[in-house]
Amino acid sequence: MTTSKQEHREVARARAGANFALVKYWGKADARLNVPAVGSISITLDALFTETTVEVTPGLARDELMLNGTRRDEDLAKISACLDLLRRRAAVDTRARVASRNNFPTGAGLASSASGFAALVRAGEAAFGLTLSPRERSIVARQGSGSAARSIFGGFVEMHAGTAADGSDSFAEPLLASADWPLEVVIAVTAKGEKEIGSRTGMTRSATSSPYYAAWVAGQPPDLATGRSAIRARDFAALAELAEHNCLKMHAAALAARPPLVYWNGATVECLHAVRRLRAGGVPVFFTIDAGPQLKAVCEPGSRAVVEAALRAVPGVLELSTSALGPGAELY
Ligand code: 2P0
């Protein structure tokens, strides 16, 4: 079936920043709708981003994906499923060419799926001629990747797990603009290449085999409340204590899975100690670590140089990258 809408070729480009959670998402309530088991709070970065072009292409038999200049047929099913949500809303069936580029390592625990799906949804929405509300965008992005729901927005962001069976109340929304609390992030890269165990497998394994998983889920509402109020009050010390606690609690649940999920290497642990030493010495900095060996140090702008110097001195740190907080997903 061909309609005049389907013959109309549309191209759109979007950029979305990576985000890191300070109160983590780990575990799913509904795998099919990709509804998280817990809410989360994150910061969106400006220096690590994905740029994605979606070109609606009549006559194409199936979607095509180029990631960092290489065809990625293995990732196509997830991309097509996300585009299907947009196609259904636009009442079209046309396939699309998707070209996506990360300006940072893909799949290494640096949140490439977050920026990737946020950019895909923002560009895809425009390419298919849709106008979604930010909340609708976040809901579509969530179904691509849970953390992507947060990269729709800039600055400090809270993701609500929601309770509705259809996932309609499982979306992110902004908590505080980056300009209102311009923190910075220094990322210590301690390994390159894609991680061995992806987040999806790690979450399932933690939920099904870790004796600490139930405690992790039960502890999240109070952590979210503490994180929310620390951010609203711009209380660095409170946010630092909470974010490190929440990160280590997520990793404790993962470490206790069977087989265990050990995302850290030796340099990750040395970086953790370096950050804690700095803070004990009065430097406003705290760490967070996701499902990979990179350590992210969050600091006040005036402390960036001392944090960079301390992390650069840790044996096993391969490179550092620094970012301010940034905007949400935008067309360009
Ligand atoms: C987070 N992570 O809150 C947590 C902390 C990793 C550790 O969100 O299965 O790639 O695509 O919904 O979003 C990584 O999980 O997982 C993640 P899916 P996603 O940032």
py3Dmol code that shows the C-alpha trace and the ligand (Angstrom):
import py3Dmol

protein = """\
ATOM      1  CA  MET A   1       0.000   0.000   0.000  1.00  0.00           C
ATOM      2  CA  THR A   2       1.325   3.405  -0.930  1.00  0.00           C
ATOM      3  CA  THR A   3       0.076   6.705   0.384  1.00  0.00           C
ATOM      4  CA  SER A   4       1.250  10.155  -0.563  1.00  0.00           C
ATOM      5  CA  LYS A   5       2.726  10.498   2.937  1.00  0.00           C
ATOM      6  CA  GLN A   6       4.894   7.446   2.402  1.00  0.00           C
ATOM      7  CA  GLU A   7       6.374   8.803  -0.796  1.00  0.00           C
ATOM      8  CA  HIS A   8       7.524  11.923   0.960  1.00  0.00           C
ATOM      9  CA  ARG A   9      11.145  11.436   1.945  1.00  0.00           C
ATOM     10  CA  GLU A  10      12.152  13.175   5.128  1.00  0.00           C
ATOM     11  CA  VAL A  11      15.544  13.568   6.732  1.00  0.00           C
ATOM     12  CA  ALA A  12      16.176  14.779  10.264  1.00  0.00           C
ATOM     13  CA  ARG A  13      19.277  14.996  12.446  1.00  0.00           C
ATOM     14  CA  ALA A  14      19.426  15.085  16.215  1.00  0.00           C
ATOM     15  CA  ARG A  15      22.095  15.259  18.877  1.00  0.00           C
ATOM     16  CA  ALA A  16      21.686  13.844  22.399  1.00  0.00           C
ATOM     17  CA  GLY A  17      24.112  13.832  25.304  1.00  0.00           C
ATOM     18  CA  ALA A  18      25.072  10.769  27.306  1.00  0.00           C
ATOM     19  CA  ASN A  19      23.838  10.683  30.878  1.00  0.00           C
ATOM     20  CA  PHE A  20      25.083   9.063  34.066  1.00  0.00           C
ATOM     21  CA  ALA A  21      22.827   8.147  36.913  1.00  0.00           C
ATOM     22  CA  LEU A  22      23.578   9.405  40.419  1.00  0.00           C
ATOM     23  CA  VAL A  23      20.713   7.256  41.703  1.00  0.00           C
ATOM     24  CA  LYS A  24      20.905   4.196  39.479  1.00  0.00           C
ATOM     25  CA  TYR A  25      18.508   2.248  37.309  1.00  0.00           C
ATOM     26  CA  TRP A  26      19.209  -1.462  37.782  1.00  0.00           C
ATOM     27  CA  GLY A  27      16.449  -3.996  37.132  1.00  0.00           C
ATOM     28  CA  LYS A  28      13.212  -4.140  35.171  1.00  0.00           C
ATOM     29  CA  ALA A  29       9.569  -4.388  36.200  1.00  0.00           C
ATOM     30  CA  ASP A  30       8.450  -5.266  32.660  1.00  0.00           C
ATOM     31  CA  ALA A  31      10.990  -6.474  30.113  1.00  0.00           C
ATOM     32  CA  ARG A  32       8.629  -6.240  27.130  1.00  0.00           C
ATOM     33  CA  LEU A  33       7.728  -2.578  27.719  1.00  0.00           C
ATOM     34  CA  ASN A  34      11.163  -1.942  29.231  1.00  0.00           C
ATOM     35  CA  VAL A  35       9.710  -0.465  32.401  1.00  0.00           C
ATOM     36  CA  PRO A  36      12.370  -0.115  35.102  1.00  0.00           C
ATOM     37  CA  ALA A  37      11.922  -1.693  38.526  1.00  0.00           C
ATOM     38  CA  VAL A  38      13.191   1.515  40.155  1.00  0.00           C
ATOM     39  CA  GLY A  39      13.253   5.221  39.422  1.00  0.00           C
ATOM     40  CA  SER A  40      16.588   6.963  38.842  1.00  0.00           C
ATOM     41  CA  ILE A  41      18.226  10.394  38.827  1.00  0.00           C
ATOM     42  CA  SER A  42      20.855  11.388  36.292  1.00  0.00           C
ATOM     43  CA  ILE A  43      22.909  14.202  34.824  1.00  0.00           C
ATOM     44  CA  THR A  44      23.070  14.783  31.082  1.00  0.00           C
ATOM     45  CA  LEU A  45      26.495  15.661  29.657  1.00  0.00           C
ATOM     46  CA  ASP A  46      27.383  18.080  26.883  1.00  0.00           C
ATOM     47  CA  ALA A  47      30.746  16.700  25.725  1.00  0.00           C
ATOM     48  CA  LEU A  48      29.770  13.049  25.164  1.00  0.00           C
ATOM     49  CA  PHE A  49      27.023  12.778  22.604  1.00  0.00           C
ATOM     50  CA  THR A  50      25.464  10.836  19.767  1.00  0.00           C
ATOM     51  CA  GLU A  51      24.521  12.430  16.471  1.00  0.00           C
ATOM     52  CA  THR A  52      21.921  10.538  14.464  1.00  0.00           C
ATOM     53  CA  THR A  53      20.396  11.040  11.045  1.00  0.00           C
ATOM     54  CA  VAL A  54      17.137   9.335  10.165  1.00  0.00           C
ATOM     55  CA  GLU A  55      16.235   9.305   6.495  1.00  0.00           C
ATOM     56  CA  VAL A  56      12.784   7.959   5.724  1.00  0.00           C
ATOM     57  CA  THR A  57      13.338   6.093   2.467  1.00  0.00           C
ATOM     58  CA  PRO A  58      10.393   4.803   0.404  1.00  0.00           C
ATOM     59  CA  GLY A  59      11.082   1.485  -1.303  1.00  0.00           C
ATOM     60  CA  LEU A  60      13.517   0.231   1.333  1.00  0.00           C
ATOM     61  CA  ALA A  61      12.682  -3.358   2.351  1.00  0.00           C
ATOM     62  CA  ARG A  62      13.967  -2.933   5.909  1.00  0.00           C
ATOM     63  CA  ASP A  63      15.627  -0.327   8.077  1.00  0.00           C
ATOM     64  CA  GLU A  64      19.360   0.134   7.731  1.00  0.00           C
ATOM     65  CA  LEU A  65      21.781   1.086  10.486  1.00  0.00           C
ATOM     66  CA  MET A  66      25.268   2.528  10.235  1.00  0.00           C
ATOM     67  CA  LEU A  67      26.973   3.012  13.594  1.00  0.00           C
ATOM     68  CA  ASN A  68      30.231   4.958  13.602  1.00  0.00           C
ATOM     69  CA  GLY A  69      30.511   4.353   9.862  1.00  0.00           C
ATOM     70  CA  THR A  70      30.014   0.571  10.015  1.00  0.00           C
ATOM     71  CA  ARG A  71      26.892  -1.442   9.191  1.00  0.00           C
ATOM     72  CA  ARG A  72      25.499  -2.902  12.432  1.00  0.00           C
ATOM     73  CA  ASP A  73      22.921  -5.500  11.462  1.00  0.00           C
ATOM     74  CA  GLU A  74      23.195  -7.046  14.936  1.00  0.00           C
ATOM     75  CA  ASP A  75      21.691  -3.900  16.489  1.00  0.00           C
ATOM     76  CA  LEU A  76      19.005  -3.469  13.838  1.00  0.00           C
ATOM     77  CA  ALA A  77      16.174  -5.280  15.636  1.00  0.00           C
ATOM     78  CA  LYS A  78      16.250  -2.854  18.590  1.00  0.00           C
ATOM     79  CA  ILE A  79      16.466   0.172  16.310  1.00  0.00           C
ATOM     80  CA  SER A  80      13.599  -1.052  14.108  1.00  0.00           C
ATOM     81  CA  ALA A  81      11.435  -1.806  17.145  1.00  0.00           C
ATOM     82  CA  CYS A  82      11.949   1.778  18.331  1.00  0.00           C
ATOM     83  CA  LEU A  83      11.207   3.210  14.879  1.00  0.00           C
ATOM     84  CA  ASP A  84       8.080   0.998  14.729  1.00  0.00           C
ATOM     85  CA  LEU A  85       6.679   2.916  17.711  1.00  0.00           C
ATOM     86  CA  LEU A  86       7.075   6.148  15.733  1.00  0.00           C
ATOM     87  CA  ARG A  87       5.758   4.599  12.502  1.00  0.00           C
ATOM     88  CA  ARG A  88       2.653   3.390  14.308  1.00  0.00           C
ATOM     89  CA  ARG A  89       1.961   6.900  15.608  1.00  0.00           C
ATOM     90  CA  ALA A  90       2.570   8.418  12.171  1.00  0.00           C
ATOM     91  CA  ALA A  91       0.453   5.673  10.507  1.00  0.00           C
ATOM     92  CA  VAL A  92       3.194   4.961   7.969  1.00  0.00           C
ATOM     93  CA  ASP A  93       5.114   1.852   7.107  1.00  0.00           C
ATOM     94  CA  THR A  94       8.150   3.323   5.371  1.00  0.00           C
ATOM     95  CA  ARG A  95      11.593   2.085   6.380  1.00  0.00           C
ATOM     96  CA  ALA A  96      14.466   4.380   7.222  1.00  0.00           C
ATOM     97  CA  ARG A  97      18.221   4.686   6.889  1.00  0.00           C
ATOM     98  CA  VAL A  98      19.757   5.472  10.254  1.00  0.00           C
ATOM     99  CA  ALA A  99      23.319   6.775  10.539  1.00  0.00           C
ATOM    100  CA  SER A 100      24.573   7.277  14.065  1.00  0.00           C
ATOM    101  CA  ARG A 101      27.888   8.403  15.444  1.00  0.00           C
ATOM    102  CA  ASN A 102      29.136   8.528  19.032  1.00  0.00           C
ATOM    103  CA  ASN A 103      31.983  10.900  19.846  1.00  0.00           C
ATOM    104  CA  PHE A 104      33.046   8.481  22.633  1.00  0.00           C
ATOM    105  CA  PRO A 105      33.576   4.699  22.953  1.00  0.00           C
ATOM    106  CA  THR A 106      30.466   2.620  22.219  1.00  0.00           C
ATOM    107  CA  GLY A 107      29.269  -0.019  24.692  1.00  0.00           C
ATOM    108  CA  ALA A 108      32.047   0.549  27.218  1.00  0.00           C
ATOM    109  CA  GLY A 109      29.893   1.698  30.117  1.00  0.00           C
ATOM    110  CA  LEU A 110      29.734   5.278  28.885  1.00  0.00           C
ATOM    111  CA  ALA A 111      25.993   5.359  28.256  1.00  0.00           C
ATOM    112  CA  SER A 112      25.990   5.078  24.468  1.00  0.00           C
ATOM    113  CA  SER A 113      22.561   3.434  24.438  1.00  0.00           C
ATOM    114  CA  ALA A 114      21.143   6.397  26.372  1.00  0.00           C
ATOM    115  CA  SER A 115      22.339   9.087  23.981  1.00  0.00           C
ATOM    116  CA  GLY A 116      21.835   6.750  21.012  1.00  0.00           C
ATOM    117  CA  PHE A 117      18.144   6.041  21.540  1.00  0.00           C
ATOM    118  CA  ALA A 118      17.402   9.614  22.648  1.00  0.00           C
ATOM    119  CA  ALA A 119      18.923  10.944  19.409  1.00  0.00           C
ATOM    120  CA  LEU A 120      17.136   8.245  17.382  1.00  0.00           C
ATOM    121  CA  VAL A 121      13.735   9.134  18.836  1.00  0.00           C
ATOM    122  CA  ARG A 122      14.246  12.891  18.422  1.00  0.00           C
ATOM    123  CA  ALA A 123      15.405  12.559  14.797  1.00  0.00           C
ATOM    124  CA  GLY A 124      12.913   9.799  13.963  1.00  0.00           C
ATOM    125  CA  GLU A 125      10.026  11.816  15.325  1.00  0.00           C
ATOM    126  CA  ALA A 126      10.869  14.717  13.018  1.00  0.00           C
ATOM    127  CA  ALA A 127      11.642  12.488  10.036  1.00  0.00           C
ATOM    128  CA  PHE A 128       8.250  10.780  10.326  1.00  0.00           C
ATOM    129  CA  GLY A 129       6.530  14.162  10.624  1.00  0.00           C
ATOM    130  CA  LEU A 130       5.421  13.739  14.225  1.00  0.00           C
ATOM    131  CA  THR A 131       5.325  16.279  17.038  1.00  0.00           C
ATOM    132  CA  LEU A 132       5.595  14.551  20.398  1.00  0.00           C
ATOM    133  CA  SER A 133       5.577  16.138  23.814  1.00  0.00           C
ATOM    134  CA  PRO A 134       8.844  15.771  25.750  1.00  0.00           C
ATOM    135  CA  ARG A 135       7.085  13.226  27.992  1.00  0.00           C
ATOM    136  CA  GLU A 136       5.962  11.153  24.984  1.00  0.00           C
ATOM    137  CA  ARG A 137       9.496  11.295  23.602  1.00  0.00           C
ATOM    138  CA  SER A 138      10.803  10.022  26.899  1.00  0.00           C
ATOM    139  CA  ILE A 139       8.300   7.136  26.899  1.00  0.00           C
ATOM    140  CA  VAL A 140       9.291   6.093  23.365  1.00  0.00           C
ATOM    141  CA  ALA A 141      13.004   6.411  24.174  1.00  0.00           C
ATOM    142  CA  ARG A 142      12.535   4.276  27.308  1.00  0.00           C
ATOM    143  CA  GLN A 143      11.320   1.410  25.164  1.00  0.00           C
ATOM    144  CA  GLY A 144      14.574   1.592  23.211  1.00  0.00           C
ATOM    145  CA  SER A 145      16.739   1.779  26.328  1.00  0.00           C
ATOM    146  CA  GLY A 146      15.714   2.675  29.869  1.00  0.00           C
ATOM    147  CA  SER A 147      18.452   5.231  30.404  1.00  0.00           C
ATOM    148  CA  ALA A 148      17.580   6.916  27.067  1.00  0.00           C
ATOM    149  CA  ALA A 149      14.363   8.223  28.601  1.00  0.00           C
ATOM    150  CA  ARG A 150      16.610  10.515  30.695  1.00  0.00           C
ATOM    151  CA  SER A 151      18.779  11.801  27.807  1.00  0.00           C
ATOM    152  CA  ILE A 152      15.703  13.458  26.284  1.00  0.00           C
ATOM    153  CA  PHE A 153      16.250  16.148  28.931  1.00  0.00           C
ATOM    154  CA  GLY A 154      19.247  18.238  29.938  1.00  0.00           C
ATOM    155  CA  GLY A 155      20.773  18.964  33.331  1.00  0.00           C
ATOM    156  CA  PHE A 156      19.516  16.986  36.334  1.00  0.00           C
ATOM    157  CA  VAL A 157      16.776  14.522  35.400  1.00  0.00           C
ATOM    158  CA  GLU A 158      14.531  12.132  37.312  1.00  0.00           C
ATOM    159  CA  MET A 159      13.102   8.971  35.761  1.00  0.00           C
ATOM    160  CA  HIS A 160       9.880   7.680  37.292  1.00  0.00           C
ATOM    161  CA  ALA A 161       9.473   3.921  37.284  1.00  0.00           C
ATOM    162  CA  GLY A 162       5.690   4.319  37.252  1.00  0.00           C
ATOM    163  CA  THR A 163       3.021   1.795  38.160  1.00  0.00           C
ATOM    164  CA  ALA A 164       0.719   1.687  35.092  1.00  0.00           C
ATOM    165  CA  ALA A 165       0.566  -1.689  33.343  1.00  0.00           C
ATOM    166  CA  ASP A 166       1.053  -0.028  29.937  1.00  0.00           C
ATOM    167  CA  GLY A 167       4.141   1.964  31.002  1.00  0.00           C
ATOM    168  CA  SER A 168       2.368   5.283  30.395  1.00  0.00           C
ATOM    169  CA  ASP A 169       3.672   6.760  33.667  1.00  0.00           C
ATOM    170  CA  SER A 170       7.224   5.500  33.222  1.00  0.00           C
ATOM    171  CA  PHE A 171       9.042   8.575  31.909  1.00  0.00           C
ATOM    172  CA  ALA A 172      11.734  11.070  32.829  1.00  0.00           C
ATOM    173  CA  GLU A 173      11.390  14.757  33.550  1.00  0.00           C
ATOM    174  CA  PRO A 174      13.790  17.582  34.342  1.00  0.00           C
ATOM    175  CA  LEU A 175      14.670  18.275  37.982  1.00  0.00           C
ATOM    176  CA  LEU A 176      17.085  21.203  37.671  1.00  0.00           C
ATOM    177  CA  ALA A 177      18.658  22.980  34.690  1.00  0.00           C
ATOM    178  CA  SER A 178      22.409  22.621  34.211  1.00  0.00           C
ATOM    179  CA  ALA A 179      22.823  26.413  34.432  1.00  0.00           C
ATOM    180  CA  ASP A 180      21.307  26.316  37.922  1.00  0.00           C
ATOM    181  CA  TRP A 181      24.042  23.997  39.238  1.00  0.00           C
ATOM    182  CA  PRO A 182      26.864  23.754  36.700  1.00  0.00           C
ATOM    183  CA  LEU A 183      28.741  20.720  37.985  1.00  0.00           C
ATOM    184  CA  GLU A 184      31.416  19.032  35.872  1.00  0.00           C
ATOM    185  CA  VAL A 185      32.360  15.424  35.276  1.00  0.00           C
ATOM    186  CA  VAL A 186      35.842  13.965  34.821  1.00  0.00           C
ATOM    187  CA  ILE A 187      35.706  10.490  33.292  1.00  0.00           C
ATOM    188  CA  ALA A 188      38.623   8.162  33.906  1.00  0.00           C
ATOM    189  CA  VAL A 189      38.731   5.623  31.082  1.00  0.00           C
ATOM    190  CA  THR A 190      40.373   2.470  32.445  1.00  0.00           C
ATOM    191  CA  ALA A 191      39.566   0.063  29.582  1.00  0.00           C
ATOM    192  CA  LYS A 192      38.579   0.460  25.972  1.00  0.00           C
ATOM    193  CA  GLY A 193      36.428  -1.851  23.875  1.00  0.00           C
ATOM    194  CA  GLU A 194      32.945  -3.154  24.495  1.00  0.00           C
ATOM    195  CA  LYS A 195      32.163  -4.563  27.919  1.00  0.00           C
ATOM    196  CA  GLU A 196      31.757  -8.306  28.335  1.00  0.00           C
ATOM    197  CA  ILE A 197      28.341  -8.336  29.976  1.00  0.00           C
ATOM    198  CA  GLY A 198      25.788  -5.770  28.865  1.00  0.00           C
ATOM    199  CA  SER A 199      23.463  -4.001  31.268  1.00  0.00           C
ATOM    200  CA  ARG A 200      20.445  -5.965  30.115  1.00  0.00           C
ATOM    201  CA  THR A 201      22.015  -9.337  30.954  1.00  0.00           C
ATOM    202  CA  GLY A 202      23.483  -7.904  34.134  1.00  0.00           C
ATOM    203  CA  MET A 203      20.126  -6.609  35.358  1.00  0.00           C
ATOM    204  CA  THR A 204      18.346  -9.884  34.665  1.00  0.00           C
ATOM    205  CA  ARG A 205      21.070 -11.877  36.372  1.00  0.00           C
ATOM    206  CA  SER A 206      21.041  -9.580  39.408  1.00  0.00           C
ATOM    207  CA  ALA A 207      17.242  -9.769  39.672  1.00  0.00           C
ATOM    208  CA  THR A 208      17.109 -13.542  39.388  1.00  0.00           C
ATOM    209  CA  SER A 209      20.150 -14.578  41.424  1.00  0.00           C
ATOM    210  CA  SER A 210      21.427 -11.829  43.726  1.00  0.00           C
ATOM    211  CA  PRO A 211      20.327 -12.163  47.365  1.00  0.00           C
ATOM    212  CA  TYR A 212      20.697  -8.378  47.635  1.00  0.00           C
ATOM    213  CA  TYR A 213      18.451  -7.458  44.716  1.00  0.00           C
ATOM    214  CA  ALA A 214      15.267  -7.122  46.813  1.00  0.00           C
ATOM    215  CA  ALA A 215      17.116  -4.845  49.255  1.00  0.00           C
ATOM    216  CA  TRP A 216      18.382  -2.784  46.330  1.00  0.00           C
ATOM    217  CA  VAL A 217      14.840  -2.227  45.022  1.00  0.00           C
ATOM    218  CA  ALA A 218      13.433  -1.509  48.490  1.00  0.00           C
ATOM    219  CA  GLY A 219      16.115   1.102  49.180  1.00  0.00           C
ATOM    220  CA  GLN A 220      15.482   3.123  46.053  1.00  0.00           C
ATOM    221  CA  PRO A 221      12.490   5.335  47.068  1.00  0.00           C
ATOM    222  CA  PRO A 222      14.347   6.880  50.037  1.00  0.00           C
ATOM    223  CA  ASP A 223      17.483   7.342  47.897  1.00  0.00           C
ATOM    224  CA  LEU A 224      15.424   9.093  45.226  1.00  0.00           C
ATOM    225  CA  ALA A 225      13.886  11.397  47.843  1.00  0.00           C
ATOM    226  CA  THR A 226      17.329  12.242  49.259  1.00  0.00           C
ATOM    227  CA  GLY A 227      18.780  12.805  45.782  1.00  0.00           C
ATOM    228  CA  ARG A 228      15.885  15.008  44.721  1.00  0.00           C
ATOM    229  CA  SER A 229      16.151  17.237  47.768  1.00  0.00           C
ATOM    230  CA  ALA A 230      19.973  17.417  47.627  1.00  0.00           C
ATOM    231  CA  ILE A 231      19.739  18.584  43.999  1.00  0.00           C
ATOM    232  CA  ARG A 232      16.990  21.099  44.692  1.00  0.00           C
ATOM    233  CA  ALA A 233      19.026  22.489  47.606  1.00  0.00           C
ATOM    234  CA  ARG A 234      22.286  22.267  45.578  1.00  0.00           C
ATOM    235  CA  ASP A 235      23.737  20.473  48.589  1.00  0.00           C
ATOM    236  CA  PHE A 236      26.965  18.975  47.217  1.00  0.00           C
ATOM    237  CA  ALA A 237      27.940  17.076  50.367  1.00  0.00           C
ATOM    238  CA  ALA A 238      24.523  15.415  50.629  1.00  0.00           C
ATOM    239  CA  LEU A 239      24.518  14.479  46.936  1.00  0.00           C
ATOM    240  CA  ALA A 240      28.067  13.118  47.165  1.00  0.00           C
ATOM    241  CA  GLU A 241      27.275  10.831  50.103  1.00  0.00           C
ATOM    242  CA  LEU A 242      24.046   9.614  48.530  1.00  0.00           C
ATOM    243  CA  ALA A 243      25.429   9.035  45.016  1.00  0.00           C
ATOM    244  CA  GLU A 244      28.417   6.983  46.234  1.00  0.00           C
ATOM    245  CA  HIS A 245      26.179   4.950  48.538  1.00  0.00           C
ATOM    246  CA  ASN A 246      23.675   4.253  45.760  1.00  0.00           C
ATOM    247  CA  CYS A 247      26.394   3.330  43.267  1.00  0.00           C
ATOM    248  CA  LEU A 248      28.093   0.920  45.661  1.00  0.00           C
ATOM    249  CA  LYS A 249      24.737  -0.599  46.572  1.00  0.00           C
ATOM    250  CA  MET A 250      23.974  -1.295  42.908  1.00  0.00           C
ATOM    251  CA  HIS A 251      27.396  -2.887  42.488  1.00  0.00           C
ATOM    252  CA  ALA A 252      26.946  -4.887  45.696  1.00  0.00           C
ATOM    253  CA  ALA A 253      23.771  -6.397  44.240  1.00  0.00           C
ATOM    254  CA  ALA A 254      25.577  -7.117  40.957  1.00  0.00           C
ATOM    255  CA  LEU A 255      28.670  -8.576  42.652  1.00  0.00           C
ATOM    256  CA  ALA A 256      26.460 -10.993  44.588  1.00  0.00           C
ATOM    257  CA  ALA A 257      24.791 -12.357  41.425  1.00  0.00           C
ATOM    258  CA  ARG A 258      25.554 -15.877  40.190  1.00  0.00           C
ATOM    259  CA  PRO A 259      27.759 -15.891  38.200  1.00  0.00           C
ATOM    260  CA  PRO A 260      29.074 -12.636  39.678  1.00  0.00           C
ATOM    261  CA  LEU A 261      29.046  -9.340  37.808  1.00  0.00           C
ATOM    262  CA  VAL A 262      32.376  -7.641  38.444  1.00  0.00           C
ATOM    263  CA  TYR A 263      32.379  -4.510  36.307  1.00  0.00           C
ATOM    264  CA  TRP A 264      35.486  -2.984  37.899  1.00  0.00           C
ATOM    265  CA  ASN A 265      39.167  -3.463  37.217  1.00  0.00           C
ATOM    266  CA  GLY A 266      42.020  -2.523  39.536  1.00  0.00           C
ATOM    267  CA  ALA A 267      42.269   0.998  38.164  1.00  0.00           C
ATOM    268  CA  THR A 268      38.548   1.560  38.788  1.00  0.00           C
ATOM    269  CA  VAL A 269      39.085   0.771  42.473  1.00  0.00           C
ATOM    270  CA  GLU A 270      42.216   2.941  42.692  1.00  0.00           C
ATOM    271  CA  CYS A 271      40.263   5.830  41.148  1.00  0.00           C
ATOM    272  CA  LEU A 272      37.499   5.319  43.708  1.00  0.00           C
ATOM    273  CA  HIS A 273      40.039   5.645  46.517  1.00  0.00           C
ATOM    274  CA  ALA A 274      41.641   8.686  44.879  1.00  0.00           C
ATOM    275  CA  VAL A 275      38.274  10.455  44.766  1.00  0.00           C
ATOM    276  CA  ARG A 276      37.505   9.579  48.374  1.00  0.00           C
ATOM    277  CA  ARG A 277      40.926  10.879  49.460  1.00  0.00           C
ATOM    278  CA  LEU A 278      40.302  14.142  47.627  1.00  0.00           C
ATOM    279  CA  ARG A 279      36.956  14.615  49.315  1.00  0.00           C
ATOM    280  CA  ALA A 280      38.391  13.769  52.717  1.00  0.00           C
ATOM    281  CA  GLY A 281      40.875  16.578  52.011  1.00  0.00           C
ATOM    282  CA  GLY A 282      38.073  19.050  51.339  1.00  0.00           C
ATOM    283  CA  VAL A 283      37.738  18.840  47.540  1.00  0.00           C
ATOM    284  CA  PRO A 284      34.081  18.813  46.416  1.00  0.00           C
ATOM    285  CA  VAL A 285      34.076  15.638  44.306  1.00  0.00           C
ATOM    286  CA  PHE A 286      32.345  12.254  44.332  1.00  0.00           C
ATOM    287  CA  PHE A 287      32.446   9.174  42.121  1.00  0.00           C
ATOM    288  CA  THR A 288      29.961   7.034  40.300  1.00  0.00           C
ATOM    289  CA  ILE A 289      30.525   3.834  38.304  1.00  0.00           C
ATOM    290  CA  ASP A 290      28.104   2.182  35.883  1.00  0.00           C
ATOM    291  CA  ALA A 291      28.040  -1.245  34.229  1.00  0.00           C
ATOM    292  CA  GLY A 292      31.628  -0.940  33.070  1.00  0.00           C
ATOM    293  CA  PRO A 293      35.104  -0.126  34.415  1.00  0.00           C
ATOM    294  CA  GLN A 294      35.126   3.637  33.828  1.00  0.00           C
ATOM    295  CA  LEU A 295      34.950   5.931  36.836  1.00  0.00           C
ATOM    296  CA  LYS A 296      33.068   9.200  36.644  1.00  0.00           C
ATOM    297  CA  ALA A 297      34.077  11.902  39.112  1.00  0.00           C
ATOM    298  CA  VAL A 298      31.515  14.662  39.592  1.00  0.00           C
ATOM    299  CA  CYS A 299      32.916  17.932  40.921  1.00  0.00           C
ATOM    300  CA  GLU A 300      32.408  21.636  41.239  1.00  0.00           C
ATOM    301  CA  PRO A 301      34.014  23.522  38.327  1.00  0.00           C
ATOM    302  CA  GLY A 302      36.744  25.075  40.488  1.00  0.00           C
ATOM    303  CA  SER A 303      38.001  21.613  41.458  1.00  0.00           C
ATOM    304  CA  ARG A 304      38.246  20.148  37.973  1.00  0.00           C
ATOM    305  CA  ALA A 305      41.999  20.639  37.604  1.00  0.00           C
ATOM    306  CA  VAL A 306      42.859  18.956  40.899  1.00  0.00           C
ATOM    307  CA  VAL A 307      40.487  16.050  40.151  1.00  0.00           C
ATOM    308  CA  GLU A 308      42.018  15.595  36.688  1.00  0.00           C
ATOM    309  CA  ALA A 309      45.526  15.616  38.128  1.00  0.00           C
ATOM    310  CA  ALA A 310      44.643  13.032  40.795  1.00  0.00           C
ATOM    311  CA  LEU A 311      42.953  10.661  38.345  1.00  0.00           C
ATOM    312  CA  ARG A 312      45.653  11.061  35.704  1.00  0.00           C
ATOM    313  CA  ALA A 313      48.186   9.899  38.305  1.00  0.00           C
ATOM    314  CA  VAL A 314      46.337   6.600  38.905  1.00  0.00           C
ATOM    315  CA  PRO A 315      48.149   3.708  37.163  1.00  0.00           C
ATOM    316  CA  GLY A 316      45.844   2.116  34.584  1.00  0.00           C
ATOM    317  CA  VAL A 317      43.967   5.283  33.700  1.00  0.00           C
ATOM    318  CA  LEU A 318      44.223   5.365  29.904  1.00  0.00           C
ATOM    319  CA  GLU A 319      42.671   8.742  29.290  1.00  0.00           C
ATOM    320  CA  LEU A 320      40.481  11.374  30.842  1.00  0.00           C
ATOM    321  CA  SER A 321      37.610  13.232  29.356  1.00  0.00           C
ATOM    322  CA  THR A 322      35.855  16.134  30.954  1.00  0.00           C
ATOM    323  CA  SER A 323      32.342  17.393  30.441  1.00  0.00           C
ATOM    324  CA  ALA A 324      30.008  20.029  31.724  1.00  0.00           C
ATOM    325  CA  LEU A 325      26.316  19.274  32.045  1.00  0.00           C
ATOM    326  CA  GLY A 326      24.426  19.741  28.831  1.00  0.00           C
ATOM    327  CA  PRO A 327      21.095  20.081  27.080  1.00  0.00           C
ATOM    328  CA  GLY A 328      18.507  17.472  26.183  1.00  0.00           C
ATOM    329  CA  ALA A 329      18.057  15.867  22.780  1.00  0.00           C
ATOM    330  CA  GLU A 330      17.820  18.516  20.061  1.00  0.00           C
ATOM    331  CA  LEU A 331      17.457  18.688  16.300  1.00  0.00           C
ATOM    332  CA  TYR A 332      20.301  20.438  14.506  1.00  0.00           C
TER     333      TYR A 332
END
"""
ligand_1 = """\
20
2P0
C 21.907 3.809 34.937
N 22.707 1.764 33.856
O 21.021 4.206 35.693
C 22.293 2.357 35.060
C 23.416 2.152 35.999
C 23.907 1.051 33.973
C 24.262 1.087 35.399
O 20.923 2.475 32.730
O 18.167 -2.582 29.146
O 21.396 0.499 28.785
O 18.574 -0.692 27.553
O 17.011 -0.404 29.486
O 19.517 1.829 29.836
C 22.200 0.962 31.618
O 21.008 0.392 31.246
O 19.456 -0.679 29.869
C 21.913 1.780 32.766
P 18.243 -1.105 28.974
P 20.353 0.614 29.825
O 22.486 4.573 34.128
"""
view = py3Dmol.view(width=600, height=400)
view.addModel(protein, "pdb")
view.setStyle({"model": 0}, {"cartoon": {"style": "trace"}})
view.addModel(ligand_1, "xyz")
view.setStyle({"model": 1}, {"stick": {}})
view.zoomTo()
view.show()
